[in-house]
Structure formats: structure tokens, C-alpha cells
Amino acid sequence: MTEPSTRGVHHVGLAVPDLDAAERFFVDALGWRVDGGVPSYPAVFVSDGAILVTLWRIADPEAAVPFDRRANVGLHHLALKVADRAALAAAYDRVRGHPGTTIEFAPGPMRKGSETHHFIGTMPGGVRLEFATA
């Protein structure tokens, strides 16, 4: 068997229409920290200590077309791991209470009989996020 040529995810880059709103979501709702940025791009780097997400502001937010997960090629959603069901419930409360977010469905089993529980929503700007128990 051949060894994989990769070793996990280095970072994920998300294009967002409102850089400040996206940063506030990760920092205020999820408790992440800002790990730098590139004001001239503009971009902000946020991290939970295990993963780095680069938030890039798109050039013309007014002309942006929302992503359609059933019609477009690209990131369907970003799934973030939480420790357990209590952490999932806390994340759900923080996400649904944050301005500019939507909830697609509340926490529940990933599929019938699954030990993994999850929920999906959108962050400000419309990027879909899934939160799932480890």
C-alpha cells in the first residue's frame, strides 16, 4: 500500500462578503482567536488551536452570487468537531444567537442509531458550517 502524500488539513480558506462579520462570528460565537491577517488583500486568519481558517473578503460583495450546494462545484460545508453533546448544545446556542446566522437543523443523530450528533447552519455571509461530536 502506498503512503499518502498529505498529512491532514493545513488550513481552509473561505471567501466572505463581510470580513468583519465573519471574524466576529469566529471570535465571538466560537471563541476562536485572530492569528494575523493581510490588510491589503484583505484577509484575517482565525484559529481554534487545532485548525486555521483564512477569511478572504471578496472584491464586490454586491455582485456576489450565493453558493448553491446542489448546483455549484466547491465547498459544500465545513465540518467542525466538538468534544461531546454538551459542547454541541453550547455551540448550537452560541451559533443560533449570533447575528447573521441561520440554522438548517437542530442537533440530533447524524443518522439513525449513530453515536455522532451534529447540526448545520450558516455563518454570516452564508457559508454552511456543520458542528459534529467527536
Steps between C-alpha positions, in 0.01 A plus 500: 500500500625848414554763770273804466678805369310732736469532878164655585372850441745791518228767484167575338436822306150644490390786275263730689310819409552671839840434657416669831175302542678172422782578743252596774315171447810286548632708791177589684276200428762225487772636727776482238799736497631723223841375380583784265388619163586683182325840499593568137331181374288529730505184710485395865634172641303341786575185698360277773849366568448191284401649164571827323231664286587779261214743443541684169273795413363475149560797270135597432255376766206668322557289187564173687282201421414281799636147485242235411616167643288308250618690191855628555834329521684605814487479874171336599564573868775514757457246784645595838550246778371557855587290806160356591125561499524766771752692287274452198203648690714795612622559142143482373386765749792730417462460122123546488527807725765671287386771252493400134489124557236248402436149626418227248416242766543460876738250664415136452649167390693507174290202387272253675688325778813714459704597805611813312268796543514817290326812376545720193457873459652792317740763629462866402549515124333164438782244530353171630657360816439164663581435865543133592592305811836325505 
